[in-house]
Amino acid sequence: MSEVNENDFAPEQAIDMTVFGLLVRQAAELKEFIKSLEDEAKARKAAFDELQVKICQMMLDAGIEKTTVEGINVKPKVGFKYFRAAGLDDEVFFEYLRANNLGDIIKPTVNHKTLDSTMNALVDNGGQFDPAMINQSPYKAIDLRRTKGAK
């Protein structure tokens, strides 16, 4: 990328190059800072996910359905996440859903969690799905909620 100088702008677009340069540097610094925050958030999310699995497993092993720790309600969540089978063409996938009366609920434009909740409800009610079309992955997590007045 080449340097920008005041000759790059038509006379009616004349700008103060000192201010322009300052703004560009500030924008670049902010972009780098945002990237570092995103990287840190990603690392903290991974650490949180690991803690969730450990806490959930501890509660399951101890037979604890829910508890409160220092004003924080904790409840294990165990289930499955559903997603389209890898490499499956959109047309084939959505035709499968339509053929199984799920096409009105799960559409290409809806949030992916719609598939999750719909498939969980289907399985909970004794329904089945084709594993060539939809994959399932077990998960363990926890529900954390502060009790009213807890800080």
N, CA, C and O of each residue as an XYZ file, in Angstrom:
604
protein
N       0.854     -1.173      0.000
C       0.000      0.000      0.000
C       0.899      1.234      0.000
O       1.880      1.289      0.741
N       0.575      2.195     -0.804
C       1.418      3.378     -0.925
C       1.026      4.436      0.100
O      -0.061      4.417      0.677
N       1.957      5.352      0.294
C       1.707      6.460      1.201
C       0.668      7.396      0.586
O       0.619      7.560     -0.633
N      -0.149      7.999      1.421
C      -1.132      8.978      0.966
C      -0.533     10.356      1.197
O       0.020     10.639      2.259
N      -0.651     11.204      0.190
C      -0.214     12.582      0.397
C      -1.299     13.518     -0.094
O      -2.269     13.090     -0.720
N      -1.130     14.779      0.189
C      -2.208     15.727     -0.111
C      -2.482     15.870     -1.597
O      -3.543     16.374     -1.965
N      -1.577     15.452     -2.465
C      -1.813     15.505     -3.909
C      -2.800     14.429     -4.360
O      -3.288     14.479     -5.489
N      -3.098     13.462     -3.500
C      -4.048     12.400     -3.830
C      -5.489     12.887     -3.773
O      -6.395     12.170     -4.198
N      -5.718     14.079     -3.263
C      -7.066     14.609     -3.105
C      -7.257     15.806     -4.026
O      -6.349     16.618     -4.203
N      -8.421     15.905     -4.596
C      -8.748     17.064     -5.425
C      -8.790     18.299     -4.534
O      -9.011     18.177     -3.329
N      -8.585     19.479     -5.097
C      -8.568     20.712     -4.279
C      -9.804     20.878     -3.396
O      -9.693     21.341     -2.261
N     -10.980     20.506     -3.905
C     -12.184     20.679     -3.081
C     -12.229     19.663     -1.933
O     -13.051     19.775     -1.023
N     -11.330     18.668     -1.992
C     -11.278     17.648     -0.935
C     -10.052     17.832     -0.051
O      -9.696     16.933      0.711
N      -9.419     18.962     -0.144
C      -8.190     19.179      0.606
C      -8.400     18.874      2.089
O      -9.392     19.278      2.697
N      -7.434     18.148      2.645
C      -7.521     17.813      4.062
C      -6.198     18.130      4.737
O      -5.153     18.231      4.096
N      -6.275     18.278      6.008
C      -5.076     18.506      6.810
C      -4.400     17.153      6.984
O      -4.918     16.285      7.685
N      -3.228     16.968      6.339
C      -2.554     15.672      6.354
C      -2.097     15.276      7.755
O      -2.010     14.085      8.057
N      -1.808     16.237      8.604
C      -1.408     15.926      9.969
C      -2.566     15.276     10.712
O      -2.388     14.255     11.377
N      -3.738     15.859     10.602
C      -4.931     15.309     11.252
C      -5.294     13.975     10.622
O      -5.626     13.021     11.326
N      -5.231     13.906      9.290
C      -5.558     12.673      8.581
C      -4.655     11.524      9.061
O      -5.133     10.438      9.388
N      -3.368     11.783      9.094
C      -2.406     10.760      9.540
C      -2.668     10.325     10.968
O      -2.596      9.137     11.285
N      -2.969     11.275     11.822
C      -3.273     10.970     13.224
C      -4.503     10.068     13.322
O      -4.504      9.090     14.070
N      -5.544     10.398     12.569
C      -6.775      9.596     12.606
C      -6.540      8.178     12.089
O      -7.072      7.216     12.645
N      -5.750      8.049     11.033
C      -5.450      6.727     10.487
C      -4.683      5.897     11.519
O      -4.995      4.725     11.729
N      -3.685      6.498     12.161
C      -2.922      5.775     13.197
C      -3.810      5.375     14.359
O      -3.688      4.268     14.882
N      -4.715      6.278     14.775
C      -5.641      5.949     15.865
C      -6.547      4.784     15.462
O      -6.790      3.880     16.261
N      -7.041      4.804     14.238
C      -7.908      3.722     13.761
C      -7.144      2.396     13.756
O      -7.681      1.370     14.172
N      -5.903      2.413     13.289
C      -5.090      1.193     13.254
C      -4.829      0.666     14.663
O      -4.891     -0.541     14.898
N      -4.535      1.573     15.602
C      -4.300      1.159     16.986
C      -5.563      0.551     17.593
O      -5.497     -0.470     18.277
N      -6.710      1.178     17.342
C      -7.968      0.647     17.867
C      -8.285     -0.722     17.270
O      -8.765     -1.617     17.966
N      -8.014     -0.874     15.982
C      -8.251     -2.165     15.345
C      -7.386     -3.246     15.997
O      -7.877     -4.339     16.275
N      -6.119     -2.958     16.240
C      -5.220     -3.910     16.901
C      -5.698     -4.208     18.324
O      -5.662     -5.356     18.768
N      -6.145     -3.167     19.035
C      -6.635     -3.350     20.401
C      -7.883     -4.239     20.416
O      -8.003     -5.133     21.253
N      -8.804     -3.987     19.488
C     -10.021     -4.801     19.399
C      -9.656     -6.258     19.111
O     -10.234     -7.172     19.699
N      -8.698     -6.473     18.210
C      -8.249     -7.837     17.892
C      -7.689     -8.517     19.136
O      -7.961     -9.693     19.377
N      -6.903     -7.781     19.931
C      -6.337     -8.378     21.145
C      -7.439     -8.712     22.148
O      -7.355     -9.726     22.840
N      -8.479     -7.864     22.236
C      -9.614     -8.162     23.115
C     -10.369     -9.400     22.634
O     -10.793    -10.229     23.439
N     -10.532     -9.517     21.320
C     -11.210    -10.692     20.764
C     -10.423    -11.958     21.071
O     -11.002    -12.985     21.424
N      -9.094    -11.881     20.935
C      -8.245    -13.044     21.238
C      -8.342    -13.412     22.715
O      -8.423    -14.590     23.063
N      -8.334    -12.399     23.580
C      -8.446    -12.648     25.017
C      -9.814    -13.236     25.351
O      -9.913    -14.168     26.149
N     -10.868    -12.694     24.743
C     -12.217    -13.215     24.984
C     -12.322    -14.666     24.534
O     -12.954    -15.482     25.204
N     -11.709    -14.985     23.411
C     -11.729    -16.359     22.905
C     -11.029    -17.302     23.891
O     -11.524    -18.397     24.159
N      -9.887    -16.882     24.426
C      -9.150    -17.699     25.396
C      -9.957    -17.865     26.686
O      -9.997    -18.954     27.257
N     -10.593    -16.798     27.140
C     -11.406    -16.887     28.364
C     -12.632    -17.759     28.139
O     -13.042    -18.486     29.044
N     -13.224    -17.702     26.952
C     -14.373    -18.546     26.626
C     -13.966    -20.015     26.668
O     -14.712    -20.851     27.178
N     -12.786    -20.333     26.134
C     -12.291    -21.710     26.163
C     -12.074    -22.173     27.604
O     -12.411    -23.305     27.949
N     -11.511    -21.299     28.446
C     -11.296    -21.637     29.853
C     -12.638    -21.835     30.564
O     -12.787    -22.751     31.373
N     -13.608    -20.978     30.260
C     -14.946    -21.099     30.847
C     -15.592    -22.417     30.434
O     -16.187    -23.107     31.261
N     -15.474    -22.763     29.154
C     -16.050    -24.022     28.674
C     -15.449    -25.226     29.408
O     -16.167    -26.163     29.755
N     -14.143    -25.198     29.640
C     -13.493    -26.282     30.384
C     -14.026    -26.360     31.810
O     -14.295    -27.448     32.319
N     -14.177    -25.203     32.454
C     -14.705    -25.183     33.818
C     -16.136    -25.706     33.864
O     -16.506    -26.431     34.787
N     -16.932    -25.343     32.879
C     -18.313    -25.828     32.830
C     -18.364    -27.353     32.816
O     -19.133    -27.965     33.558
N     -17.546    -27.954     31.974
C     -17.537    -29.419     31.870
C     -17.114    -30.031     33.197
O     -17.728    -30.993     33.659
N     -16.072    -29.485     33.814
C     -15.591    -30.017     35.106
C     -16.657    -29.890     36.192
O     -16.923    -30.846     36.921
N     -17.266    -28.712     36.296
C     -18.283    -28.481     37.324
C     -19.490    -29.379     37.080
O     -20.019    -29.991     38.008
N     -19.914    -29.451     35.838
C     -21.061    -30.296     35.491
C     -20.782    -31.745     35.873
O     -21.617    -32.399     36.498
N     -19.605    -32.246     35.497
C     -19.271    -33.638     35.800
C     -19.198    -33.874     37.311
O     -19.645    -34.916     37.791
N     -18.644    -32.930     38.061
C     -18.586    -33.054     39.523
C     -19.985    -33.158     40.106
O     -20.243    -33.980     40.985
N     -20.891    -32.316     39.606
C     -22.257    -32.332     40.122
C     -22.957    -33.635     39.753
O     -23.674    -34.211     40.572
N     -22.752    -34.099     38.530
C     -23.366    -35.366     38.117
C     -22.827    -36.523     38.938
O     -23.591    -37.375     39.391
N     -21.523    -36.559     39.130
C     -20.900    -37.639     39.919
C     -21.410    -37.654     41.355
O     -21.553    -38.719     41.955
N     -21.686    -36.472     41.907
C     -22.159    -36.358     43.288
C     -23.679    -36.443     43.384
O     -24.233    -36.437     44.483
N     -24.355    -36.522     42.241
C     -25.816    -36.600     42.248
C     -26.501    -35.294     42.625
O     -27.627    -35.304     43.122
N     -25.836    -34.184     42.396
C     -26.389    -32.869     42.744
C     -27.141    -32.312     41.535
O     -26.545    -32.090     40.481
N     -28.446    -32.087     41.685
C     -29.265    -31.557     40.591
C     -29.155    -30.047     40.477
O     -29.222    -29.500     39.376
N     -28.986    -29.373     41.600
C     -28.764    -27.922     41.603
C     -28.277    -27.539     42.982
O     -28.522    -28.235     43.967
N     -27.582    -26.420     43.030
C     -27.071    -25.932     44.304
C     -26.845    -24.432     44.191
O     -26.946    -23.861     43.106
N     -26.542    -23.803     45.310
C     -26.212    -22.389     45.330
C     -24.868    -22.222     46.013
O     -24.643    -22.760     47.097
N     -23.980    -21.482     45.382
C     -22.657    -21.209     45.927
C     -22.473    -19.697     45.958
O     -22.437    -19.046     44.914
N     -22.357    -19.146     47.158
C     -22.141    -17.708     47.337
C     -23.091    -16.863     46.487
O     -22.666    -15.921     45.818
N     -24.361    -17.205     46.520
C     -25.377    -16.440     45.816
C     -25.485    -16.745     44.327
O     -26.177    -16.037     43.596
N     -24.807    -17.791     43.878
C     -24.869    -18.173     42.467
C     -25.532    -19.541     42.367
O     -25.016    -20.531     42.887
N     -26.678    -19.588     41.696
C     -27.365    -20.855     41.465
C     -26.633    -21.611     40.359
O     -26.296    -21.043     39.320
N     -26.392    -22.896     40.599
C     -25.670    -23.722     39.639
C     -26.504    -24.956     39.347
O     -26.988    -25.624     40.260
N     -26.666    -25.250     38.064
C     -27.445    -26.409     37.652
C     -26.745    -27.045     36.452
O     -26.433    -26.349     35.486
N     -26.493    -28.358     36.496
C     -25.836    -28.995     35.348
C     -26.784    -29.095     34.151
O     -27.994    -29.258     34.310
N     -26.214    -28.996     32.968
C     -26.976    -29.161     31.721
C     -26.248    -30.212     30.886
O     -25.066    -30.065     30.571
N     -26.967    -31.261     30.537
C     -26.397    -32.329     29.725
C     -27.337    -32.555     28.559
O     -28.555    -32.588     28.739
N     -26.801    -32.707     27.399
C     -27.659    -32.936     26.242
C     -26.854    -33.129     24.984
O     -25.691    -33.529     25.024
N     -27.487    -32.841     23.868
C     -26.842    -32.984     22.571
C     -27.013    -31.702     21.779
O     -28.021    -31.004     21.887
N     -26.009    -31.419     20.990
C     -26.097    -30.341     20.017
C     -26.187    -31.013     18.657
O     -25.504    -32.000     18.386
N     -27.035    -30.466     17.817
C     -27.262    -31.044     16.501
C     -26.779    -30.090     15.425
O     -26.895    -28.872     15.555
N     -26.240    -30.657     14.373
C     -25.773    -29.850     13.272
C     -25.814    -30.667     11.986
O     -25.811    -31.897     12.005
N     -25.852    -29.958     10.890
C     -25.907    -30.608      9.583
C     -24.651    -31.447      9.390
O     -23.556    -31.024      9.761
N     -24.802    -32.616      8.820
C     -23.668    -33.500      8.566
C     -22.646    -32.796      7.674
O     -23.006    -32.060      6.755
N     -21.382    -33.034      7.960
C     -20.300    -32.395      7.216
C     -20.370    -32.750      5.736
O     -20.617    -33.898      5.367
N     -20.149    -31.750      4.905
C     -20.106    -31.957      3.467
C     -21.458    -32.105      2.802
O     -21.533    -32.314      1.591
N     -22.520    -32.002      3.569
C     -23.865    -32.177      3.020
C     -24.308    -30.910      2.303
O     -24.230    -29.814      2.857
N     -24.766    -31.064      1.085
C     -25.229    -29.955      0.262
C     -26.490    -29.324      0.869
O     -27.359    -30.033      1.375
N     -26.585    -27.996      0.816
C     -27.744    -27.275      1.360
C     -29.057    -27.822      0.812
O     -29.994    -28.085      1.566
N     -29.116    -27.988     -0.497
C     -30.358    -28.436     -1.131
C     -30.796    -29.801     -0.590
O     -31.972    -30.009     -0.291
N     -29.849    -30.718     -0.468
C     -30.148    -32.063      0.047
C     -30.624    -31.983      1.495
O     -31.587    -32.647      1.879
N     -29.945    -31.169      2.289
C     -30.286    -31.035      3.706
C     -31.699    -30.470      3.885
O     -32.501    -31.017      4.643
N     -31.994    -29.375      3.184
C     -33.299    -28.744      3.367
C     -34.427    -29.562      2.732
O     -35.572    -29.479      3.175
N     -34.118    -30.336      1.715
C     -35.117    -31.258      1.160
C     -35.434    -32.354      2.185
O     -36.592    -32.736      2.350
N     -34.415    -32.850      2.863
C     -34.616    -33.841      3.928
C     -35.518    -33.262      5.020
O     -36.439    -33.932      5.487
N     -35.254    -32.034      5.419
C     -36.072    -31.392      6.460
C     -37.517    -31.247      5.999
O     -38.442    -31.543      6.754
N     -37.716    -30.790      4.758
C     -39.079    -30.655      4.233
C     -39.785    -32.010      4.197
O     -40.961    -32.103      4.548
N     -39.082    -33.054      3.779
C     -39.667    -34.390      3.683
C     -40.054    -34.943      5.055
O     -40.896    -35.835      5.159
N     -39.432    -34.406      6.103
C     -39.719    -34.857      7.463
C     -40.505    -33.823      8.263
O     -40.453    -33.799      9.493
N     -41.224    -32.981      7.554
C     -42.093    -31.962      8.155
C     -41.367    -30.995      9.077
O     -41.952    -30.489     10.034
N     -40.102    -30.738      8.793
C     -39.334    -29.778      9.588
C     -38.955    -28.544      8.770
O     -38.333    -27.619      9.293
N     -39.325    -28.528      7.505
C     -38.955    -27.430      6.614
C     -39.591    -26.103      6.966
O     -39.042    -25.051      6.639
N     -40.752    -26.130      7.636
C     -41.393    -24.873      8.036
C     -40.741    -24.272      9.276
O     -40.871    -23.075      9.535
N     -40.042    -25.102     10.039
C     -39.408    -24.639     11.276
C     -37.954    -24.250     11.025
O     -37.509    -23.175     11.427
N     -37.227    -25.132     10.359
C     -35.802    -24.922     10.124
C     -35.611    -24.461      8.682
O     -35.836    -25.218      7.738
N     -35.196    -23.218      8.534
C     -35.015    -22.622      7.214
C     -33.584    -22.112      7.093
O     -32.915    -21.899      8.104
N     -33.112    -21.915      5.873
C     -31.738    -21.428      5.695
C     -31.479    -20.085      6.369
O     -30.331    -19.757      6.669
N     -32.524    -19.312      6.608
C     -32.336    -17.962      7.147
C     -32.484    -17.867      8.658
O     -32.370    -16.772      9.207
N     -32.736    -18.981      9.354
C     -32.915    -18.917     10.801
C     -31.621    -19.244     11.524
O     -30.687    -19.787     10.934
N     -31.575    -18.914     12.785
C     -30.433    -19.172     13.634
C     -30.184    -20.675     13.758
O     -31.127    -21.466     13.806
N     -28.910    -21.062     13.809
C     -28.567    -22.484     13.897
C     -29.125    -23.148     15.155
O     -29.278    -24.369     15.187
N     -29.425    -22.375     16.174
C     -29.962    -22.961     17.403
C     -31.382    -23.493     17.205
O     -31.872    -24.290     18.004
N     -32.037    -23.043     16.130
C     -33.362    -23.568     15.824
C     -33.267    -25.060     15.529
O     -34.121    -25.832     15.966
N     -32.242    -25.472     14.797
C     -32.034    -26.898     14.528
C     -31.818    -27.638     15.834
O     -32.399    -28.699     16.058
N     -30.982    -27.077     16.695
C     -30.709    -27.686     18.004
C     -31.992    -27.923     18.795
O     -32.270    -29.043     19.222
N     -32.762    -26.871     18.984
C     -33.961    -26.989     19.825
C     -35.003    -27.889     19.182
O     -35.683    -28.646     19.876
N     -35.136    -27.815     17.859
C     -36.119    -28.655     17.171
C     -35.736    -30.129     17.270
O     -36.581    -30.981     17.546
N     -34.461    -30.420     17.045
C     -34.018    -31.820     17.108
C     -34.099    -32.359     18.536
O     -34.466    -33.517     18.736
N     -33.764    -31.542     19.522
C     -33.896    -31.979     20.913
C     -35.346    -32.307     21.228
O     -35.624    -33.318     21.874
N     -36.276    -31.467     20.782
C     -37.703    -31.729     21.017
C     -38.142    -32.993     20.288
O     -38.900    -33.792     20.836
N     -37.672    -33.178     19.057
C     -38.015    -34.373     18.285
C     -37.562    -35.635     19.007
O     -38.341    -36.575     19.166
N     -36.307    -35.660     19.445
C     -35.753    -36.825     20.126
C     -36.434    -37.036     21.482
O     -36.725    -38.170     21.863
N     -36.684    -35.951     22.203
C     -37.366    -36.062     23.503
C     -38.751    -36.679     23.359
O     -39.249    -37.327     24.280
N     -39.373    -36.473     22.193
C     -40.716    -37.015     21.952
C     -40.677    -38.335     21.185
O     -41.681    -38.752     20.608
N     -39.514    -38.989     21.180
C     -39.403    -40.315     20.569
C     -39.118    -40.307     19.080
O     -39.075    -41.370     18.461
N     -38.924    -39.144     18.492
C     -38.637    -39.065     17.065
C     -37.215    -39.466     16.753
O     -36.369    -39.548     17.644
N     -36.959    -39.714     15.492
C     -35.630    -40.116     15.045
C     -35.195    -39.239     13.880
O     -36.007    -38.539     13.274
N     -33.904    -39.286     13.576
C     -33.357    -38.531     12.464
C     -32.308    -39.383     11.772
O     -31.775    -40.335     12.343
N     -32.027    -39.023     10.539
C     -31.039    -39.744      9.744
C     -29.646    -39.203     10.065
O     -29.365    -38.041      9.772
N     -28.768    -40.014     10.661
C     -27.428    -39.526     11.002
C     -26.573    -39.160      9.779
O     -25.532    -38.519      9.923
N     -27.001    -39.557      8.600
C     -26.293    -39.133      7.390
C     -26.619    -37.674      7.068
O     -25.890    -37.020      6.322
N     -27.711    -37.172      7.631
C     -28.138    -35.800      7.387
C     -27.818    -34.872      8.555
O     -27.440    -33.715      8.370
N     -27.978    -35.405      9.753
C     -27.808    -34.582     10.950
C     -26.894    -35.307     11.924
O     -27.122    -36.467     12.267
N     -25.862    -34.611     12.359
C     -24.948    -35.162     13.361
C     -25.352    -34.659     14.735
O     -25.982    -33.609     14.867
N     -24.980    -35.421     15.757
C     -25.229    -34.983     17.115
C     -23.935    -35.101     17.894
O     -23.125    -35.999     17.662
N     -23.761    -34.188     18.809
C     -22.563    -34.152     19.630
C     -22.991    -33.927     21.081
O     -23.708    -32.970     21.371
N     -22.555    -34.806     22.000
C     -22.936    -34.604     23.400
C     -22.225    -33.382     23.987
O     -21.123    -33.023     23.573
N     -22.878    -32.767     24.945
C     -22.240    -31.650     25.639
C     -22.600    -31.688     27.111
O     -23.617    -32.251     27.518
N     -21.732    -31.071     27.892
C     -21.975    -30.857     29.319
C     -21.676    -29.403     29.588
O     -20.654    -28.876     29.148
N     -22.563    -28.761     30.305
C     -22.410    -27.350     30.636
C     -23.114    -27.102     31.965
O     -23.644    -28.024     32.585
N     -23.111    -25.875     32.379
C     -23.827    -25.503     33.602
C     -24.628    -24.237     33.340
O     -24.289    -23.422     32.482
N     -25.682    -24.105     34.094
C     -26.485    -22.893     34.080
C     -26.104    -22.135     35.338
O     -26.301    -22.632     36.447
N     -25.563    -20.944     35.178
C     -25.169    -20.101     36.320
C     -26.073    -18.887     36.371
O     -26.225    -18.169     35.382
N     -26.668    -18.664     37.524
C     -27.522    -17.464     37.702
C     -27.332    -16.935     39.111
O     -27.336    -17.688     40.085
N     -27.168    -15.644     39.197
C     -27.063    -15.015     40.511
C     -28.434    -14.954     41.154
O     -29.432    -14.681     40.488
N     -28.476    -15.207     42.439
C     -29.744    -15.057     43.149
C     -29.997    -13.571     43.311
O     -29.071    -12.761     43.269
N     -31.251    -13.227     43.494
C     -31.594    -11.809     43.665
C     -30.833    -11.245     44.856
O     -30.794    -11.848     45.929
N     -30.240    -10.097     44.653
C     -29.534     -9.428     45.718
C     -28.081     -9.862     45.875
O     -27.334     -9.235     46.626
N     -27.665    -10.915     45.186
C     -26.273    -11.382     45.294
C     -25.381    -10.503     44.425
O     -25.783    -10.078     43.342
N     -24.192    -10.240     44.895
C     -23.248     -9.416     44.130
C     -21.971    -10.162     43.928
O     -21.044     -9.643     43.307
